[in-house]
Amino acid sequence: MFRLDYLSCCLTVLSTILVGRKRWTGLAVAGVNSAIICVIGLRTGQLGFIPANLFCIGVYVFSIRSWVKESL
């Protein structure tokens, strides 16, 4: 069985490194990670994770748009 928690852990580390290097792709990876955390929340019944991570995805999208506009 595929372990989403391990995948989420790896994506968290990767996104942190990428954002630390000021790469907008780190925010995209963080958005994917937030979606995975939502799935984990659904599977485990921890529904409190879902609204918080949906909010984070919105912040990531807004930030990506800002970073991409600055680089153009």
MOPAC internal coordinates of N, CA, C and O (Angstrom, degrees):
PM7 1SCF
backbone

  N    0.0000 0     0.00 0     0.00 0    0    0    0
  C    1.4605 1     0.00 0     0.00 0    1    0    0
  C    1.5391 1   109.28 1     0.00 0    2    1    0
  O    1.2310 1   121.20 1   -42.53 1    3    2    1
  N    1.2881 1   115.30 1   137.47 1    3    2    1
  C    1.4604 1   121.47 1  -178.79 1    5    3    2
  C    1.5189 1   109.88 1   -76.05 1    6    5    3
  O    1.2310 1   119.90 1   -50.19 1    7    6    5
  N    1.3112 1   117.79 1   129.81 1    7    6    5
  C    1.4559 1   122.75 1  -177.20 1    9    7    6
  C    1.5289 1   110.84 1   -95.30 1   10    9    7
  O    1.2310 1   120.66 1   -73.40 1   11   10    9
  N    1.3204 1   116.35 1   106.60 1   11   10    9
  C    1.4647 1   120.53 1  -179.91 1   13   11   10
  C    1.5211 1   111.95 1   -68.45 1   14   13   11
  O    1.2310 1   120.18 1   151.08 1   15   14   13
  N    1.3337 1   117.26 1   -28.92 1   15   14   13
  C    1.4595 1   119.47 1  -179.50 1   17   15   14
  C    1.5310 1   111.20 1   -65.71 1   18   17   15
  O    1.2310 1   120.16 1   141.58 1   19   18   17
  N    1.3298 1   117.30 1   -38.42 1   19   18   17
  C    1.4641 1   120.10 1   177.37 1   21   19   18
  C    1.5303 1   110.74 1   -68.81 1   22   21   19
  O    1.2310 1   120.66 1   139.28 1   23   22   21
  N    1.3186 1   116.35 1   -40.72 1   23   22   21
  C    1.4585 1   120.18 1   176.80 1   25   23   22
  C    1.5249 1   110.65 1   -61.30 1   26   25   23
  O    1.2310 1   120.43 1   136.53 1   27   26   25
  N    1.3211 1   116.77 1   -43.47 1   27   26   25
  C    1.4560 1   121.42 1   178.43 1   29   27   26
  C    1.5237 1   111.29 1   -61.75 1   30   29   27
  O    1.2310 1   120.55 1   139.77 1   31   30   29
  N    1.3129 1   116.56 1   -40.23 1   31   30   29
  C    1.4608 1   120.87 1   177.92 1   33   31   30
  C    1.5240 1   110.73 1   -60.56 1   34   33   31
  O    1.2310 1   120.30 1   132.96 1   35   34   33
  N    1.3143 1   117.04 1   -47.04 1   35   34   33
  C    1.4706 1   121.28 1   179.56 1   37   35   34
  C    1.5225 1   111.43 1   -63.69 1   38   37   35
  O    1.2310 1   120.44 1   138.23 1   39   38   37
  N    1.3277 1   116.77 1   -41.77 1   39   38   37
  C    1.4634 1   120.27 1   179.47 1   41   39   38
  C    1.5257 1   111.59 1   -66.57 1   42   41   39
  O    1.2310 1   120.10 1   145.72 1   43   42   41
  N    1.3237 1   117.41 1   -34.28 1   43   42   41
  C    1.4659 1   120.74 1   177.12 1   45   43   42
  C    1.5247 1   110.43 1   -62.62 1   46   45   43
  O    1.2310 1   120.70 1   133.58 1   47   46   45
  N    1.3216 1   116.26 1   -46.42 1   47   46   45
  C    1.4643 1   120.17 1   179.41 1   49   47   46
  C    1.5330 1   110.30 1   -63.53 1   50   49   47
  O    1.2310 1   120.50 1   133.31 1   51   50   49
  N    1.3299 1   116.65 1   -46.69 1   51   50   49
  C    1.4612 1   120.82 1  -179.26 1   53   51   50
  C    1.5253 1   111.89 1   -61.07 1   54   53   51
  O    1.2310 1   120.51 1   134.41 1   55   54   53
  N    1.3290 1   116.63 1   -45.59 1   55   54   53
  C    1.4730 1   119.18 1  -178.74 1   57   55   54
  C    1.5202 1   111.38 1   -65.66 1   58   57   55
  O    1.2310 1   120.27 1   143.29 1   59   58   57
  N    1.3294 1   117.10 1   -36.71 1   59   58   57
  C    1.4655 1   120.39 1   178.66 1   61   59   58
  C    1.5275 1   110.61 1   -64.12 1   62   61   59
  O    1.2310 1   120.57 1   137.33 1   63   62   61
  N    1.3169 1   116.51 1   -42.67 1   63   62   61
  C    1.4701 1   120.34 1   178.26 1   65   63   62
  C    1.5224 1   110.46 1   -63.54 1   66   65   63
  O    1.2310 1   120.26 1   134.57 1   67   66   65
  N    1.3268 1   117.10 1   -45.43 1   67   66   65
  C    1.4675 1   120.51 1  -178.28 1   69   67   66
  C    1.5239 1   112.26 1   -65.56 1   70   69   67
  O    1.2310 1   120.19 1   138.23 1   71   70   69
  N    1.3231 1   117.24 1   -41.77 1   71   70   69
  C    1.4729 1   119.83 1   178.75 1   73   71   70
  C    1.5290 1   109.40 1   -67.48 1   74   73   71
  O    1.2310 1   120.61 1   143.05 1   75   74   73
  N    1.3292 1   116.44 1   -36.95 1   75   74   73
  C    1.4636 1   119.85 1   177.01 1   77   75   74
  C    1.5265 1   112.18 1   -61.89 1   78   77   75
  O    1.2310 1   120.64 1   151.79 1   79   78   77
  N    1.3093 1   116.38 1   -28.21 1   79   78   77
  C    1.4647 1   121.92 1   176.80 1   81   79   78
  C    1.5260 1   112.19 1   -90.67 1   82   81   79
  O    1.2310 1   121.39 1  -170.04 1   83   82   81
  N    1.3235 1   114.95 1     9.96 1   83   82   81
  C    1.4702 1   123.13 1   178.00 1   85   83   82
  C    1.5301 1   112.38 1    59.74 1   86   85   83
  O    1.2310 1   121.15 1  -134.46 1   87   86   85
  N    1.3266 1   115.40 1    45.54 1   87   86   85
  C    1.4625 1   120.98 1   176.62 1   89   87   86
  C    1.5224 1   108.74 1  -110.92 1   90   89   87
  O    1.2310 1   121.23 1   -49.79 1   91   90   89
  N    1.3203 1   115.26 1   130.21 1   91   90   89
  C    1.4647 1   119.29 1  -178.15 1   93   91   90
  C    1.5131 1   111.42 1   -67.38 1   94   93   91
  O    1.2310 1   119.70 1   158.85 1   95   94   93
  N    1.3227 1   118.19 1   -21.15 1   95   94   93
  C    1.4617 1   120.81 1   178.22 1   97   95   94
  C    1.5282 1   111.30 1   -63.03 1   98   97   95
  O    1.2310 1   120.53 1   155.07 1   99   98   97
  N    1.3184 1   116.58 1   -24.93 1   99   98   97
  C    1.4649 1   120.19 1   175.56 1  101   99   98
  C    1.5176 1   111.63 1   -62.92 1  102  101   99
  O    1.2310 1   120.75 1   144.21 1  103  102  101
  N    1.3197 1   116.18 1   -35.79 1  103  102  101
  C    1.4619 1   119.91 1   177.02 1  105  103  102
  C    1.5197 1   110.95 1   -70.20 1  106  105  103
  O    1.2310 1   120.42 1   145.09 1  107  106  105
  N    1.3213 1   116.81 1   -34.91 1  107  106  105
  C    1.4681 1   120.05 1   177.03 1  109  107  106
  C    1.5238 1   110.20 1   -65.94 1  110  109  107
  O    1.2310 1   120.38 1   136.91 1  111  110  109
  N    1.3284 1   116.88 1   -43.09 1  111  110  109
  C    1.4681 1   120.83 1   177.50 1  113  111  110
  C    1.5291 1   109.80 1   -63.30 1  114  113  111
  O    1.2310 1   120.32 1   139.60 1  115  114  113
  N    1.3249 1   116.99 1   -40.40 1  115  114  113
  C    1.4632 1   120.57 1   177.88 1  117  115  114
  C    1.5303 1   111.06 1   -63.44 1  118  117  115
  O    1.2310 1   120.26 1   144.04 1  119  118  117
  N    1.3323 1   117.10 1   -35.96 1  119  118  117
  C    1.4674 1   120.43 1   176.93 1  121  119  118
  C    1.5196 1   111.96 1   -64.72 1  122  121  119
  O    1.2310 1   120.63 1   137.65 1  123  122  121
  N    1.3264 1   116.39 1   -42.35 1  123  122  121
  C    1.4696 1   120.32 1   176.36 1  125  123  122
  C    1.5201 1   109.72 1   -62.91 1  126  125  123
  O    1.2310 1   120.80 1   138.67 1  127  126  125
  N    1.3197 1   116.07 1   -41.33 1  127  126  125
  C    1.4647 1   120.63 1   178.14 1  129  127  126
  C    1.5305 1   111.09 1   -61.90 1  130  129  127
  O    1.2310 1   120.11 1   138.95 1  131  130  129
  N    1.3044 1   117.40 1   -41.05 1  131  130  129
  C    1.4682 1   120.59 1   178.33 1  133  131  130
  C    1.5249 1   111.43 1   -63.33 1  134  133  131
  O    1.2310 1   120.82 1   142.41 1  135  134  133
  N    1.3283 1   116.05 1   -37.59 1  135  134  133
  C    1.4654 1   119.26 1   176.83 1  137  135  134
  C    1.5301 1   110.59 1   -64.95 1  138  137  135
  O    1.2310 1   120.51 1   140.60 1  139  138  137
  N    1.3258 1   116.64 1   -39.40 1  139  138  137
  C    1.4681 1   120.27 1   177.17 1  141  139  138
  C    1.5205 1   110.86 1   -64.75 1  142  141  139
  O    1.2310 1   120.34 1   141.12 1  143  142  141
  N    1.3131 1   116.96 1   -38.88 1  143  142  141
  C    1.4672 1   120.42 1   177.45 1  145  143  142
  C    1.5229 1   110.27 1   -64.01 1  146  145  143
  O    1.2310 1   120.04 1   144.18 1  147  146  145
  N    1.3267 1   117.53 1   -35.82 1  147  146  145
  C    1.4723 1   120.13 1   175.02 1  149  147  146
  C    1.5237 1   110.66 1   -61.60 1  150  149  147
  O    1.2310 1   120.33 1   137.50 1  151  150  149
  N    1.3276 1   116.98 1   -42.50 1  151  150  149
  C    1.4700 1   120.81 1   178.32 1  153  151  150
  C    1.5232 1   110.02 1   -63.73 1  154  153  151
  O    1.2310 1   120.42 1   136.78 1  155  154  153
  N    1.3220 1   116.81 1   -43.22 1  155  154  153
  C    1.4669 1   120.47 1   177.27 1  157  155  154
  C    1.5218 1   110.03 1   -59.98 1  158  157  155
  O    1.2310 1   120.42 1   137.09 1  159  158  157
  N    1.3255 1   116.80 1   -42.91 1  159  158  157
  C    1.4597 1   121.12 1   178.29 1  161  159  158
  C    1.5185 1   112.44 1   -60.99 1  162  161  159
  O    1.2310 1   120.45 1   139.52 1  163  162  161
  N    1.3312 1   116.75 1   -40.48 1  163  162  161
  C    1.4667 1   120.43 1   177.40 1  165  163  162
  C    1.5245 1   111.50 1   -65.36 1  166  165  163
  O    1.2310 1   120.82 1   135.24 1  167  166  165
  N    1.3158 1   116.03 1   -44.76 1  167  166  165
  C    1.4758 1   120.50 1  -177.68 1  169  167  166
  C    1.5217 1   112.64 1   -65.62 1  170  169  167
  O    1.2310 1   120.57 1   145.22 1  171  170  169
  N    1.3255 1   116.52 1   -34.78 1  171  170  169
  C    1.4701 1   119.91 1  -175.87 1  173  171  170
  C    1.5199 1   112.80 1   -96.99 1  174  173  171
  O    1.2310 1   119.99 1   175.98 1  175  174  173
  N    1.3108 1   117.63 1    -4.02 1  175  174  173
  C    1.4559 1   120.86 1  -179.92 1  177  175  174
  C    1.5226 1   113.40 1    78.92 1  178  177  175
  O    1.2310 1   119.99 1  -167.45 1  179  178  177
  N    1.3084 1   117.62 1    12.55 1  179  178  177
  C    1.4615 1   121.78 1   178.24 1  181  179  178
  C    1.5266 1   108.13 1   -93.59 1  182  181  179
  O    1.2310 1   121.47 1  -104.60 1  183  182  181
  N    1.3156 1   114.78 1    75.40 1  183  182  181
  C    1.4610 1   121.63 1  -171.22 1  185  183  182
  C    1.5203 1   113.88 1   -69.40 1  186  185  183
  O    1.2310 1   119.95 1   166.10 1  187  186  185
  N    1.3143 1   117.71 1   -13.90 1  187  186  185
  C    1.4580 1   120.81 1   177.65 1  189  187  186
  C    1.5189 1   113.20 1   -65.54 1  190  189  187
  O    1.2310 1   120.33 1   157.41 1  191  190  189
  N    1.3381 1   116.97 1   -22.59 1  191  190  189
  C    1.4530 1   120.30 1   178.05 1  193  191  190
  C    1.5229 1   112.33 1   -69.25 1  194  193  191
  O    1.2310 1   120.10 1   152.56 1  195  194  193
  N    1.3013 1   117.42 1   -27.44 1  195  194  193
  C    1.4666 1   120.93 1  -170.97 1  197  195  194
  C    1.5231 1   113.10 1   -68.19 1  198  197  195
  O    1.2310 1   118.65 1   125.20 1  199  198  197
  N    1.3447 1   120.18 1   -54.80 1  199  198  197
  C    1.4697 1   118.11 1  -179.03 1  201  199  198
  C    1.5258 1   113.11 1   -62.25 1  202  201  199
  O    1.2310 1   120.30 1   141.75 1  203  202  201
  N    1.3212 1   117.04 1   -38.25 1  203  202  201
  C    1.4601 1   119.94 1  -179.16 1  205  203  202
  C    1.5242 1   110.67 1   -63.77 1  206  205  203
  O    1.2310 1   120.18 1   137.84 1  207  206  205
  N    1.3178 1   117.26 1   -42.16 1  207  206  205
  C    1.4590 1   120.07 1  -178.31 1  209  207  206
  C    1.5175 1   112.67 1   -76.65 1  210  209  207
  O    1.2310 1   119.70 1   150.39 1  211  210  209
  N    1.3145 1   118.18 1   -29.61 1  211  210  209
  C    1.4700 1   119.91 1   172.49 1  213  211  210
  C    1.5222 1   110.33 1   -64.54 1  214  213  211
  O    1.2310 1   120.70 1   141.00 1  215  214  213
  N    1.3383 1   116.26 1   -39.00 1  215  214  213
  C    1.4574 1   120.67 1   175.65 1  217  215  214
  C    1.5302 1   110.08 1   -62.49 1  218  217  215
  O    1.2310 1   120.56 1   135.96 1  219  218  217
  N    1.3353 1   116.54 1   -44.04 1  219  218  217
  C    1.4702 1   120.56 1   178.72 1  221  219  218
  C    1.5177 1   111.35 1   -61.06 1  222  221  219
  O    1.2310 1   119.94 1   139.58 1  223  222  221
  N    1.3164 1   117.73 1   -40.42 1  223  222  221
  C    1.4635 1   120.85 1   178.46 1  225  223  222
  C    1.5296 1   109.77 1   -60.70 1  226  225  223
  O    1.2310 1   120.39 1   138.60 1  227  226  225
  N    1.3297 1   116.86 1   -41.40 1  227  226  225
  C    1.4637 1   120.68 1   176.97 1  229  227  226
  C    1.5248 1   112.35 1   -61.66 1  230  229  227
  O    1.2310 1   120.53 1   137.98 1  231  230  229
  N    1.3260 1   116.60 1   -42.02 1  231  230  229
  C    1.4653 1   121.01 1   177.87 1  233  231  230
  C    1.5240 1   110.10 1   -64.69 1  234  233  231
  O    1.2310 1   120.20 1   139.08 1  235  234  233
  N    1.3351 1   117.23 1   -40.92 1  235  234  233
  C    1.4610 1   120.60 1   179.14 1  237  235  234
  C    1.5280 1   110.91 1   -62.19 1  238  237  235
  O    1.2310 1   120.40 1   135.56 1  239  238  237
  N    1.3246 1   116.85 1   -44.44 1  239  238  237
  C    1.4700 1   120.33 1  -179.88 1  241  239  238
  C    1.5262 1   110.52 1   -62.03 1  242  241  239
  O    1.2310 1   120.49 1   135.53 1  243  242  241
  N    1.3183 1   116.67 1   -44.47 1  243  242  241
  C    1.4685 1   120.83 1   178.48 1  245  243  242
  C    1.5348 1   110.49 1   -61.27 1  246  245  243
  O    1.2310 1   120.66 1   136.26 1  247  246  245
  N    1.3372 1   116.34 1   -43.74 1  247  246  245
  C    1.4628 1   120.80 1  -178.80 1  249  247  246
  C    1.5197 1   111.65 1   -67.71 1  250  249  247
  O    1.2310 1   120.32 1   139.83 1  251  250  249
  N    1.3244 1   116.99 1   -40.17 1  251  250  249
  C    1.4717 1   120.05 1   178.43 1  253  251  250
  C    1.5187 1   110.05 1   -60.53 1  254  253  251
  O    1.2310 1   120.75 1   135.49 1  255  254  253
  N    1.3351 1   116.17 1   -44.51 1  255  254  253
  C    1.4723 1   119.57 1   179.03 1  257  255  254
  C    1.5070 1   110.64 1   -58.86 1  258  257  255
  O    1.2310 1   119.91 1   137.69 1  259  258  257
  N    1.3348 1   117.77 1   -42.31 1  259  258  257
  C    1.4653 1   121.35 1  -179.99 1  261  259  258
  C    1.5251 1   111.21 1   -65.17 1  262  261  259
  O    1.2310 1   120.18 1   135.78 1  263  262  261
  N    1.3380 1   117.26 1   -44.22 1  263  262  261
  C    1.4595 1   120.97 1  -177.83 1  265  263  262
  C    1.5202 1   111.20 1   -67.04 1  266  265  263
  O    1.2310 1   120.29 1   140.22 1  267  266  265
  N    1.3181 1   117.04 1   -39.78 1  267  266  265
  C    1.4658 1   120.09 1  -179.35 1  269  267  266
  C    1.5251 1   110.11 1   -67.85 1  270  269  267
  O    1.2310 1   119.89 1   139.47 1  271  270  269
  N    1.3406 1   117.81 1   -40.53 1  271  270  269
  C    1.4728 1   120.79 1   178.58 1  273  271  270
  C    1.5217 1   110.65 1   -62.63 1  274  273  271
  O    1.2310 1   119.73 1   141.32 1  275  274  273
  N    1.3375 1   118.12 1   -38.68 1  275  274  273
  C    1.4547 1   121.47 1   179.79 1  277  275  274
  C    1.5249 1   111.94 1   -65.95 1  278  277  275
  O    1.2310 1   120.81 1   146.39 1  279  278  277
  N    1.3238 1   116.06 1   -33.61 1  279  278  277
  C    1.4693 1   119.23 1  -177.19 1  281  279  278
  C    1.5237 1   112.63 1   -80.19 1  282  281  279
  O    1.2310 1   119.94 1   165.59 1  283  282  281
  N    1.3201 1   117.73 1   -14.41 1  283  282  281
  C    1.4764 1   120.07 1   179.83 1  285  283  282
  C    1.4862 1   112.08 1   -86.41 1  286  285  283
  O    1.2310 1   120.10 1   180.00 1  287  286  285

